[in-house]
Amino acid sequence: VQLQAFGGGLVQAGGSLRLSCVASGLSFGRQTMGWFRQAPGKEREFVAAIWWTGGTTSYADNVKGRFALSRDNAKNTVYLEMNRLKPEDTAVYYCAANPLGSVDAGRKDYHYWGQGTQVTVSS
């Protein structure tokens, strides 16, 4: 199983980035996909999740209304559109897969993790 995250980078506050996560080696259409992030010195935290059929999403309160999650099961890819970025969004972002899981599942329920992509938001 491999999850590859792309799209991180350096952006000014107020800007946008789109992260992609491409999965292989698993039944993508049966995975709830999540994004987590970890800032230096902090715990890894939940950002967003999308149900395996794509019909339901969940967002952390601090990104709700700014981030949007979508998936393309034909391409084994999940996308995280991040808008109105803030310096506090700076972190390494990880995608993860949870077989047939709930969008409200915790970090421990995710079986597979990608390598992470750095997002840096300058003020």
Secondary structure, DSSP 4 states (H G I P E B T S, - for coil): -EEEEE--EEEETT--EEEEEEEESS-GGGEEEEEEEE-TTS--EEEEEE-TTSS-EEE-TTTTTTEEEEEEGGGTEEEEEE-S--GGG-EEEEEEEEET--TT--GGG--EE---EEEEEE-
